[in-house]
Amino acid sequence: MRAFTTLTGIAAPLIRPNVDTDAIIPSREMKGVSKSGLADGLFAGWRYLNERERIPDPNFVLNQPAYAGASILLGGENFGCGSSREHAVWALAEYGFRAVLAPSFAPIFENNCFRNGVLAARLSAEFIDHVATSAGPVSIDLPAQEVKAHDGTTARFDINLEAKEMLVRGLDAIALTLTMSDAIAAFRDRDRSLRPWAYL
């Protein structure tokens, strides 16, 4: 998993409440269990005038030249609600989003972000609106837990310590567990001496 420490990029505003995972990646776009091949289907129901022929809707934010190459997505309340499909985060990441900023997230979606190298940062609706209306790139400093708009306005965000460690070190849940291999081995050695019958 790619580490996340700092990021400066274009922020695309999709500030709608209750954007669910079926809008992020419609079920008809999920044709496998791989993390690749999903970016084309990201927001397919909104992004295209004709999904079958993939005719872009020029009014949709991701199709507008000003937001080409955006790496930060601005969302509304309860972003990522609906089903628990991890494909939603996979699609966002493959498209190029490294961070989603919103006032609140569905808990499962938020955790899926952290476990796939995407920062989900909770910020006030007022600050997100300010970022959306301020021209220029946005900067995120994860170690400092701070977001800076192009005009220098800043806001801090809270993040679970384990999630922060996973992102900063570029570790998924399994890799994070394996960082404790020595402690796990020491526990097993002690336990084996106390309960040898459990290791037959």
Biotite code that builds the C-alpha atoms (Angstrom):
import biotite.structure as struc

atoms = struc.array([
    struc.Atom([0.000, 0.000, 0.000], chain_id="A", res_id=1, res_name="MET", atom_name="CA", element="C"),
    struc.Atom([1.333, 3.447, -0.900], chain_id="A", res_id=2, res_name="ARG", atom_name="CA", element="C"),
    struc.Atom([2.212, 5.611, 2.105], chain_id="A", res_id=3, res_name="ALA", atom_name="CA", element="C"),
    struc.Atom([0.377, 8.878, 2.684], chain_id="A", res_id=4, res_name="PHE", atom_name="CA", element="C"),
    struc.Atom([2.122, 11.724, 4.472], chain_id="A", res_id=5, res_name="THR", atom_name="CA", element="C"),
    struc.Atom([1.499, 14.960, 2.573], chain_id="A", res_id=6, res_name="THR", atom_name="CA", element="C"),
    struc.Atom([-0.477, 15.729, -0.558], chain_id="A", res_id=7, res_name="LEU", atom_name="CA", element="C"),
    struc.Atom([-1.023, 18.835, -2.636], chain_id="A", res_id=8, res_name="THR", atom_name="CA", element="C"),
    struc.Atom([-3.563, 18.563, -5.400], chain_id="A", res_id=9, res_name="GLY", atom_name="CA", element="C"),
    struc.Atom([-6.739, 19.678, -7.090], chain_id="A", res_id=10, res_name="ILE", atom_name="CA", element="C"),
    struc.Atom([-9.923, 19.213, -5.050], chain_id="A", res_id=11, res_name="ALA", atom_name="CA", element="C"),
    struc.Atom([-13.044, 18.243, -6.998], chain_id="A", res_id=12, res_name="ALA", atom_name="CA", element="C"),
    struc.Atom([-16.307, 19.282, -5.300], chain_id="A", res_id=13, res_name="PRO", atom_name="CA", element="C"),
    struc.Atom([-19.049, 16.662, -5.181], chain_id="A", res_id=14, res_name="LEU", atom_name="CA", element="C"),
    struc.Atom([-20.819, 18.172, -2.199], chain_id="A", res_id=15, res_name="ILE", atom_name="CA", element="C"),
    struc.Atom([-24.011, 16.180, -1.987], chain_id="A", res_id=16, res_name="ARG", atom_name="CA", element="C"),
    struc.Atom([-25.380, 14.537, 1.154], chain_id="A", res_id=17, res_name="PRO", atom_name="CA", element="C"),
    struc.Atom([-25.730, 10.756, 1.366], chain_id="A", res_id=18, res_name="ASN", atom_name="CA", element="C"),
    struc.Atom([-23.609, 9.804, -1.655], chain_id="A", res_id=19, res_name="VAL", atom_name="CA", element="C"),
    struc.Atom([-23.896, 6.042, -1.412], chain_id="A", res_id=20, res_name="ASP", atom_name="CA", element="C"),
    struc.Atom([-21.527, 3.337, -2.561], chain_id="A", res_id=21, res_name="THR", atom_name="CA", element="C"),
    struc.Atom([-23.836, 2.343, -5.414], chain_id="A", res_id=22, res_name="ASP", atom_name="CA", element="C"),
    struc.Atom([-23.448, 5.866, -6.805], chain_id="A", res_id=23, res_name="ALA", atom_name="CA", element="C"),
    struc.Atom([-19.682, 5.716, -6.310], chain_id="A", res_id=24, res_name="ILE", atom_name="CA", element="C"),
    struc.Atom([-19.434, 2.400, -8.174], chain_id="A", res_id=25, res_name="ILE", atom_name="CA", element="C"),
    struc.Atom([-22.734, 0.965, -9.478], chain_id="A", res_id=26, res_name="PRO", atom_name="CA", element="C"),
    struc.Atom([-23.092, -2.788, -9.026], chain_id="A", res_id=27, res_name="SER", atom_name="CA", element="C"),
    struc.Atom([-23.314, -3.258, -12.807], chain_id="A", res_id=28, res_name="ARG", atom_name="CA", element="C"),
    struc.Atom([-19.733, -1.917, -13.009], chain_id="A", res_id=29, res_name="GLU", atom_name="CA", element="C"),
    struc.Atom([-18.382, -4.591, -10.652], chain_id="A", res_id=30, res_name="MET", atom_name="CA", element="C"),
    struc.Atom([-17.430, -7.479, -12.887], chain_id="A", res_id=31, res_name="LYS", atom_name="CA", element="C"),
    struc.Atom([-14.783, -9.093, -10.699], chain_id="A", res_id=32, res_name="GLY", atom_name="CA", element="C"),
    struc.Atom([-13.041, -9.039, -7.338], chain_id="A", res_id=33, res_name="VAL", atom_name="CA", element="C"),
    struc.Atom([-9.887, -7.294, -8.513], chain_id="A", res_id=34, res_name="SER", atom_name="CA", element="C"),
    struc.Atom([-8.928, -3.811, -7.363], chain_id="A", res_id=35, res_name="LYS", atom_name="CA", element="C"),
    struc.Atom([-8.190, -2.820, -10.949], chain_id="A", res_id=36, res_name="SER", atom_name="CA", element="C"),
    struc.Atom([-10.499, -1.983, -13.836], chain_id="A", res_id=37, res_name="GLY", atom_name="CA", element="C"),
    struc.Atom([-12.959, 0.046, -11.750], chain_id="A", res_id=38, res_name="LEU", atom_name="CA", element="C"),
    struc.Atom([-11.940, 3.658, -12.443], chain_id="A", res_id=39, res_name="ALA", atom_name="CA", element="C"),
    struc.Atom([-13.936, 3.807, -15.674], chain_id="A", res_id=40, res_name="ASP", atom_name="CA", element="C"),
    struc.Atom([-17.091, 2.953, -13.744], chain_id="A", res_id=41, res_name="GLY", atom_name="CA", element="C"),
    struc.Atom([-16.554, 5.512, -10.979], chain_id="A", res_id=42, res_name="LEU", atom_name="CA", element="C"),
    struc.Atom([-19.764, 7.563, -10.613], chain_id="A", res_id=43, res_name="PHE", atom_name="CA", element="C"),
    struc.Atom([-20.908, 5.993, -13.897], chain_id="A", res_id=44, res_name="ALA", atom_name="CA", element="C"),
    struc.Atom([-24.558, 6.887, -13.336], chain_id="A", res_id=45, res_name="GLY", atom_name="CA", element="C"),
    struc.Atom([-23.692, 10.582, -13.035], chain_id="A", res_id=46, res_name="TRP", atom_name="CA", element="C"),
    struc.Atom([-20.535, 10.795, -15.098], chain_id="A", res_id=47, res_name="ARG", atom_name="CA", element="C"),
    struc.Atom([-21.967, 9.666, -18.424], chain_id="A", res_id=48, res_name="TYR", atom_name="CA", element="C"),
    struc.Atom([-24.913, 10.777, -20.529], chain_id="A", res_id=49, res_name="LEU", atom_name="CA", element="C"),
    struc.Atom([-24.913, 7.307, -22.019], chain_id="A", res_id=50, res_name="ASN", atom_name="CA", element="C"),
    struc.Atom([-23.249, 4.678, -19.841], chain_id="A", res_id=51, res_name="GLU", atom_name="CA", element="C"),
    struc.Atom([-23.068, 2.013, -22.532], chain_id="A", res_id=52, res_name="ARG", atom_name="CA", element="C"),
    struc.Atom([-21.244, 4.270, -24.970], chain_id="A", res_id=53, res_name="GLU", atom_name="CA", element="C"),
    struc.Atom([-19.448, 6.150, -22.164], chain_id="A", res_id=54, res_name="ARG", atom_name="CA", element="C"),
    struc.Atom([-20.503, 9.578, -23.435], chain_id="A", res_id=55, res_name="ILE", atom_name="CA", element="C"),
    struc.Atom([-19.317, 12.045, -20.740], chain_id="A", res_id=56, res_name="PRO", atom_name="CA", element="C"),
    struc.Atom([-21.787, 14.471, -19.200], chain_id="A", res_id=57, res_name="ASP", atom_name="CA", element="C"),
    struc.Atom([-19.996, 17.856, -19.443], chain_id="A", res_id=58, res_name="PRO", atom_name="CA", element="C"),
    struc.Atom([-21.902, 19.126, -16.402], chain_id="A", res_id=59, res_name="ASN", atom_name="CA", element="C"),
    struc.Atom([-20.514, 16.458, -14.064], chain_id="A", res_id=60, res_name="PHE", atom_name="CA", element="C"),
    struc.Atom([-17.604, 17.735, -11.994], chain_id="A", res_id=61, res_name="VAL", atom_name="CA", element="C"),
    struc.Atom([-15.078, 15.060, -12.966], chain_id="A", res_id=62, res_name="LEU", atom_name="CA", element="C"),
    struc.Atom([-15.637, 15.819, -16.654], chain_id="A", res_id=63, res_name="ASN", atom_name="CA", element="C"),
    struc.Atom([-14.827, 19.509, -16.263], chain_id="A", res_id=64, res_name="GLN", atom_name="CA", element="C"),
    struc.Atom([-11.318, 20.600, -17.353], chain_id="A", res_id=65, res_name="PRO", atom_name="CA", element="C"),
    struc.Atom([-10.718, 22.533, -14.131], chain_id="A", res_id=66, res_name="ALA", atom_name="CA", element="C"),
    struc.Atom([-10.810, 19.269, -12.159], chain_id="A", res_id=67, res_name="TYR", atom_name="CA", element="C"),
    struc.Atom([-8.772, 17.076, -14.492], chain_id="A", res_id=68, res_name="ALA", atom_name="CA", element="C"),
    struc.Atom([-6.299, 15.051, -12.465], chain_id="A", res_id=69, res_name="GLY", atom_name="CA", element="C"),
    struc.Atom([-8.010, 15.797, -9.143], chain_id="A", res_id=70, res_name="ALA", atom_name="CA", element="C"),
    struc.Atom([-6.526, 13.817, -6.259], chain_id="A", res_id=71, res_name="SER", atom_name="CA", element="C"),
    struc.Atom([-8.834, 15.142, -3.528], chain_id="A", res_id=72, res_name="ILE", atom_name="CA", element="C"),
    struc.Atom([-12.621, 14.717, -3.481], chain_id="A", res_id=73, res_name="LEU", atom_name="CA", element="C"),
    struc.Atom([-14.850, 17.081, -1.496], chain_id="A", res_id=74, res_name="LEU", atom_name="CA", element="C"),
    struc.Atom([-18.034, 15.429, -0.265], chain_id="A", res_id=75, res_name="GLY", atom_name="CA", element="C"),
    struc.Atom([-21.128, 16.113, 1.799], chain_id="A", res_id=76, res_name="GLY", atom_name="CA", element="C"),
    struc.Atom([-22.631, 14.617, 4.929], chain_id="A", res_id=77, res_name="GLU", atom_name="CA", element="C"),
    struc.Atom([-22.713, 10.814, 5.292], chain_id="A", res_id=78, res_name="ASN", atom_name="CA", element="C"),
    struc.Atom([-20.422, 10.192, 2.324], chain_id="A", res_id=79, res_name="PHE", atom_name="CA", element="C"),
    struc.Atom([-20.088, 6.517, 1.396], chain_id="A", res_id=80, res_name="GLY", atom_name="CA", element="C"),
    struc.Atom([-23.347, 5.326, 2.937], chain_id="A", res_id=81, res_name="CYS", atom_name="CA", element="C"),
    struc.Atom([-25.274, 2.322, 1.629], chain_id="A", res_id=82, res_name="GLY", atom_name="CA", element="C"),
    struc.Atom([-23.699, -1.079, 1.117], chain_id="A", res_id=83, res_name="SER", atom_name="CA", element="C"),
    struc.Atom([-20.306, -2.010, 2.517], chain_id="A", res_id=84, res_name="SER", atom_name="CA", element="C"),
    struc.Atom([-18.718, -2.659, -0.902], chain_id="A", res_id=85, res_name="ARG", atom_name="CA", element="C"),
    struc.Atom([-14.986, -2.089, -0.762], chain_id="A", res_id=86, res_name="GLU", atom_name="CA", element="C"),
    struc.Atom([-15.058, -1.632, -4.542], chain_id="A", res_id=87, res_name="HIS", atom_name="CA", element="C"),
    struc.Atom([-16.168, 1.966, -3.933], chain_id="A", res_id=88, res_name="ALA", atom_name="CA", element="C"),
    struc.Atom([-12.811, 2.834, -2.368], chain_id="A", res_id=89, res_name="VAL", atom_name="CA", element="C"),
    struc.Atom([-10.933, 0.764, -4.951], chain_id="A", res_id=90, res_name="TRP", atom_name="CA", element="C"),
    struc.Atom([-12.601, 2.764, -7.732], chain_id="A", res_id=91, res_name="ALA", atom_name="CA", element="C"),
    struc.Atom([-11.780, 6.101, -6.090], chain_id="A", res_id=92, res_name="LEU", atom_name="CA", element="C"),
    struc.Atom([-8.154, 5.065, -5.559], chain_id="A", res_id=93, res_name="ALA", atom_name="CA", element="C"),
    struc.Atom([-7.693, 3.733, -9.075], chain_id="A", res_id=94, res_name="GLU", atom_name="CA", element="C"),
    struc.Atom([-9.132, 6.938, -10.518], chain_id="A", res_id=95, res_name="TYR", atom_name="CA", element="C"),
    struc.Atom([-6.461, 8.854, -8.611], chain_id="A", res_id=96, res_name="GLY", atom_name="CA", element="C"),
    struc.Atom([-8.128, 10.106, -5.432], chain_id="A", res_id=97, res_name="PHE", atom_name="CA", element="C"),
    struc.Atom([-5.836, 9.933, -2.405], chain_id="A", res_id=98, res_name="ARG", atom_name="CA", element="C"),
    struc.Atom([-8.183, 11.755, -0.032], chain_id="A", res_id=99, res_name="ALA", atom_name="CA", element="C"),
    struc.Atom([-11.874, 12.401, 0.544], chain_id="A", res_id=100, res_name="VAL", atom_name="CA", element="C"),
    struc.Atom([-12.837, 15.390, 2.694], chain_id="A", res_id=101, res_name="LEU", atom_name="CA", element="C"),
    struc.Atom([-16.380, 15.463, 4.086], chain_id="A", res_id=102, res_name="ALA", atom_name="CA", element="C"),
    struc.Atom([-18.269, 16.483, 7.238], chain_id="A", res_id=103, res_name="PRO", atom_name="CA", element="C"),
    struc.Atom([-19.083, 12.833, 7.985], chain_id="A", res_id=104, res_name="SER", atom_name="CA", element="C"),
    struc.Atom([-18.671, 9.362, 6.528], chain_id="A", res_id=105, res_name="PHE", atom_name="CA", element="C"),
    struc.Atom([-20.450, 6.046, 6.762], chain_id="A", res_id=106, res_name="ALA", atom_name="CA", element="C"),
    struc.Atom([-18.250, 4.087, 9.220], chain_id="A", res_id=107, res_name="PRO", atom_name="CA", element="C"),
    struc.Atom([-17.596, 1.066, 6.989], chain_id="A", res_id=108, res_name="ILE", atom_name="CA", element="C"),
    struc.Atom([-16.657, 3.269, 4.025], chain_id="A", res_id=109, res_name="PHE", atom_name="CA", element="C"),
    struc.Atom([-14.349, 5.319, 6.253], chain_id="A", res_id=110, res_name="GLU", atom_name="CA", element="C"),
    struc.Atom([-12.552, 2.194, 7.489], chain_id="A", res_id=111, res_name="ASN", atom_name="CA", element="C"),
    struc.Atom([-12.301, 0.838, 3.951], chain_id="A", res_id=112, res_name="ASN", atom_name="CA", element="C"),
    struc.Atom([-10.572, 4.075, 2.949], chain_id="A", res_id=113, res_name="CYS", atom_name="CA", element="C"),
    struc.Atom([-7.932, 3.745, 5.646], chain_id="A", res_id=114, res_name="PHE", atom_name="CA", element="C"),
    struc.Atom([-7.301, 0.102, 4.752], chain_id="A", res_id=115, res_name="ARG", atom_name="CA", element="C"),
    struc.Atom([-6.743, 0.974, 1.104], chain_id="A", res_id=116, res_name="ASN", atom_name="CA", element="C"),
    struc.Atom([-4.463, 3.997, 1.379], chain_id="A", res_id=117, res_name="GLY", atom_name="CA", element="C"),
    struc.Atom([-7.123, 6.700, 1.024], chain_id="A", res_id=118, res_name="VAL", atom_name="CA", element="C"),
    struc.Atom([-7.459, 9.397, 3.680], chain_id="A", res_id=119, res_name="LEU", atom_name="CA", element="C"),
    struc.Atom([-11.025, 10.073, 4.831], chain_id="A", res_id=120, res_name="ALA", atom_name="CA", element="C"),
    struc.Atom([-10.853, 13.343, 6.773], chain_id="A", res_id=121, res_name="ALA", atom_name="CA", element="C"),
    struc.Atom([-13.809, 14.866, 8.599], chain_id="A", res_id=122, res_name="ARG", atom_name="CA", element="C"),
    struc.Atom([-13.959, 18.636, 8.253], chain_id="A", res_id=123, res_name="LEU", atom_name="CA", element="C"),
    struc.Atom([-16.690, 21.192, 8.790], chain_id="A", res_id=124, res_name="SER", atom_name="CA", element="C"),
    struc.Atom([-19.143, 21.817, 5.970], chain_id="A", res_id=125, res_name="ALA", atom_name="CA", element="C"),
    struc.Atom([-18.146, 25.483, 6.112], chain_id="A", res_id=126, res_name="GLU", atom_name="CA", element="C"),
    struc.Atom([-14.473, 24.727, 5.529], chain_id="A", res_id=127, res_name="PHE", atom_name="CA", element="C"),
    struc.Atom([-15.248, 22.297, 2.711], chain_id="A", res_id=128, res_name="ILE", atom_name="CA", element="C"),
    struc.Atom([-17.437, 24.925, 1.034], chain_id="A", res_id=129, res_name="ASP", atom_name="CA", element="C"),
    struc.Atom([-14.574, 27.407, 1.430], chain_id="A", res_id=130, res_name="HIS", atom_name="CA", element="C"),
    struc.Atom([-12.126, 24.993, -0.216], chain_id="A", res_id=131, res_name="VAL", atom_name="CA", element="C"),
    struc.Atom([-14.611, 24.389, -3.038], chain_id="A", res_id=132, res_name="ALA", atom_name="CA", element="C"),
    struc.Atom([-14.890, 28.097, -3.805], chain_id="A", res_id=133, res_name="THR", atom_name="CA", element="C"),
    struc.Atom([-11.176, 28.888, -3.407], chain_id="A", res_id=134, res_name="SER", atom_name="CA", element="C"),
    struc.Atom([-9.205, 28.546, -6.621], chain_id="A", res_id=135, res_name="ALA", atom_name="CA", element="C"),
    struc.Atom([-5.943, 26.630, -6.623], chain_id="A", res_id=136, res_name="GLY", atom_name="CA", element="C"),
    struc.Atom([-4.540, 23.473, -5.083], chain_id="A", res_id=137, res_name="PRO", atom_name="CA", element="C"),
    struc.Atom([-5.259, 22.157, -1.607], chain_id="A", res_id=138, res_name="VAL", atom_name="CA", element="C"),
    struc.Atom([-2.571, 20.794, 0.721], chain_id="A", res_id=139, res_name="SER", atom_name="CA", element="C"),
    struc.Atom([-2.982, 18.007, 3.258], chain_id="A", res_id=140, res_name="ILE", atom_name="CA", element="C"),
    struc.Atom([-0.447, 17.254, 5.993], chain_id="A", res_id=141, res_name="ASP", atom_name="CA", element="C"),
    struc.Atom([-1.433, 13.969, 7.627], chain_id="A", res_id=142, res_name="LEU", atom_name="CA", element="C"),
    struc.Atom([1.231, 13.919, 10.373], chain_id="A", res_id=143, res_name="PRO", atom_name="CA", element="C"),
    struc.Atom([0.072, 17.408, 11.410], chain_id="A", res_id=144, res_name="ALA", atom_name="CA", element="C"),
    struc.Atom([-3.586, 16.477, 10.720], chain_id="A", res_id=145, res_name="GLN", atom_name="CA", element="C"),
    struc.Atom([-4.123, 19.700, 8.825], chain_id="A", res_id=146, res_name="GLU", atom_name="CA", element="C"),
    struc.Atom([-5.684, 20.791, 5.530], chain_id="A", res_id=147, res_name="VAL", atom_name="CA", element="C"),
    struc.Atom([-4.734, 24.098, 3.922], chain_id="A", res_id=148, res_name="LYS", atom_name="CA", element="C"),
    struc.Atom([-6.800, 25.846, 1.253], chain_id="A", res_id=149, res_name="ALA", atom_name="CA", element="C"),
    struc.Atom([-5.051, 27.733, -1.537], chain_id="A", res_id=150, res_name="HIS", atom_name="CA", element="C"),
    struc.Atom([-5.606, 31.056, 0.258], chain_id="A", res_id=151, res_name="ASP", atom_name="CA", element="C"),
    struc.Atom([-3.815, 29.782, 3.363], chain_id="A", res_id=152, res_name="GLY", atom_name="CA", element="C"),
    struc.Atom([-6.918, 29.065, 5.448], chain_id="A", res_id=153, res_name="THR", atom_name="CA", element="C"),
    struc.Atom([-6.322, 25.923, 7.490], chain_id="A", res_id=154, res_name="THR", atom_name="CA", element="C"),
    struc.Atom([-8.390, 23.381, 9.387], chain_id="A", res_id=155, res_name="ALA", atom_name="CA", element="C"),
    struc.Atom([-7.389, 20.463, 11.570], chain_id="A", res_id=156, res_name="ARG", atom_name="CA", element="C"),
    struc.Atom([-9.000, 17.020, 11.545], chain_id="A", res_id=157, res_name="PHE", atom_name="CA", element="C"),
    struc.Atom([-9.059, 14.098, 13.963], chain_id="A", res_id=158, res_name="ASP", atom_name="CA", element="C"),
    struc.Atom([-8.084, 10.582, 12.945], chain_id="A", res_id=159, res_name="ILE", atom_name="CA", element="C"),
    struc.Atom([-7.861, 7.247, 14.729], chain_id="A", res_id=160, res_name="ASN", atom_name="CA", element="C"),
    struc.Atom([-4.225, 6.551, 15.679], chain_id="A", res_id=161, res_name="LEU", atom_name="CA", element="C"),
    struc.Atom([-4.209, 3.099, 14.089], chain_id="A", res_id=162, res_name="GLU", atom_name="CA", element="C"),
    struc.Atom([-5.652, 4.467, 10.843], chain_id="A", res_id=163, res_name="ALA", atom_name="CA", element="C"),
    struc.Atom([-3.069, 7.246, 10.833], chain_id="A", res_id=164, res_name="LYS", atom_name="CA", element="C"),
    struc.Atom([-0.235, 4.760, 11.333], chain_id="A", res_id=165, res_name="GLU", atom_name="CA", element="C"),
    struc.Atom([-1.513, 2.556, 8.507], chain_id="A", res_id=166, res_name="MET", atom_name="CA", element="C"),
    struc.Atom([-1.632, 5.500, 6.115], chain_id="A", res_id=167, res_name="LEU", atom_name="CA", element="C"),
    struc.Atom([1.652, 7.139, 7.100], chain_id="A", res_id=168, res_name="VAL", atom_name="CA", element="C"),
    struc.Atom([3.549, 3.844, 6.984], chain_id="A", res_id=169, res_name="ARG", atom_name="CA", element="C"),
    struc.Atom([1.711, 2.492, 3.942], chain_id="A", res_id=170, res_name="GLY", atom_name="CA", element="C"),
    struc.Atom([0.510, -0.641, 5.737], chain_id="A", res_id=171, res_name="LEU", atom_name="CA", element="C"),
    struc.Atom([-2.698, -2.583, 5.229], chain_id="A", res_id=172, res_name="ASP", atom_name="CA", element="C"),
    struc.Atom([-4.282, -4.430, 8.170], chain_id="A", res_id=173, res_name="ALA", atom_name="CA", element="C"),
    struc.Atom([-2.219, -7.592, 7.624], chain_id="A", res_id=174, res_name="ILE", atom_name="CA", element="C"),
    struc.Atom([1.065, -5.712, 7.248], chain_id="A", res_id=175, res_name="ALA", atom_name="CA", element="C"),
    struc.Atom([0.279, -3.720, 10.397], chain_id="A", res_id=176, res_name="LEU", atom_name="CA", element="C"),
    struc.Atom([-0.235, -6.968, 12.327], chain_id="A", res_id=177, res_name="THR", atom_name="CA", element="C"),
    struc.Atom([3.032, -8.369, 10.978], chain_id="A", res_id=178, res_name="LEU", atom_name="CA", element="C"),
    struc.Atom([4.932, -5.436, 12.492], chain_id="A", res_id=179, res_name="THR", atom_name="CA", element="C"),
    struc.Atom([4.262, -7.205, 15.814], chain_id="A", res_id=180, res_name="MET", atom_name="CA", element="C"),
    struc.Atom([5.740, -10.541, 14.633], chain_id="A", res_id=181, res_name="SER", atom_name="CA", element="C"),
    struc.Atom([8.386, -10.610, 17.383], chain_id="A", res_id=182, res_name="ASP", atom_name="CA", element="C"),
    struc.Atom([5.808, -10.019, 20.121], chain_id="A", res_id=183, res_name="ALA", atom_name="CA", element="C"),
    struc.Atom([3.510, -12.647, 18.611], chain_id="A", res_id=184, res_name="ILE", atom_name="CA", element="C"),
    struc.Atom([6.355, -15.192, 18.444], chain_id="A", res_id=185, res_name="ALA", atom_name="CA", element="C"),
    struc.Atom([7.372, -14.417, 22.045], chain_id="A", res_id=186, res_name="ALA", atom_name="CA", element="C"),
    struc.Atom([3.773, -14.919, 23.206], chain_id="A", res_id=187, res_name="PHE", atom_name="CA", element="C"),
    struc.Atom([3.572, -18.270, 21.411], chain_id="A", res_id=188, res_name="ARG", atom_name="CA", element="C"),
    struc.Atom([6.840, -19.418, 22.961], chain_id="A", res_id=189, res_name="ASP", atom_name="CA", element="C"),
    struc.Atom([5.603, -18.522, 26.447], chain_id="A", res_id=190, res_name="ARG", atom_name="CA", element="C"),
    struc.Atom([2.218, -20.085, 25.811], chain_id="A", res_id=191, res_name="ASP", atom_name="CA", element="C"),
    struc.Atom([3.776, -23.250, 24.386], chain_id="A", res_id=192, res_name="ARG", atom_name="CA", element="C"),
    struc.Atom([5.756, -23.746, 27.613], chain_id="A", res_id=193, res_name="SER", atom_name="CA", element="C"),
    struc.Atom([2.606, -23.230, 29.721], chain_id="A", res_id=194, res_name="LEU", atom_name="CA", element="C"),
    struc.Atom([0.215, -25.249, 27.554], chain_id="A", res_id=195, res_name="ARG", atom_name="CA", element="C"),
    struc.Atom([2.262, -27.727, 25.506], chain_id="A", res_id=196, res_name="PRO", atom_name="CA", element="C"),
    struc.Atom([-0.836, -29.853, 24.945], chain_id="A", res_id=197, res_name="TRP", atom_name="CA", element="C"),
    struc.Atom([-2.367, -27.086, 22.806], chain_id="A", res_id=198, res_name="ALA", atom_name="CA", element="C"),
    struc.Atom([0.489, -27.339, 20.284], chain_id="A", res_id=199, res_name="TYR", atom_name="CA", element="C"),
    struc.Atom([0.371, -31.095, 19.538], chain_id="A", res_id=200, res_name="LEU", atom_name="CA", element="C"),
])
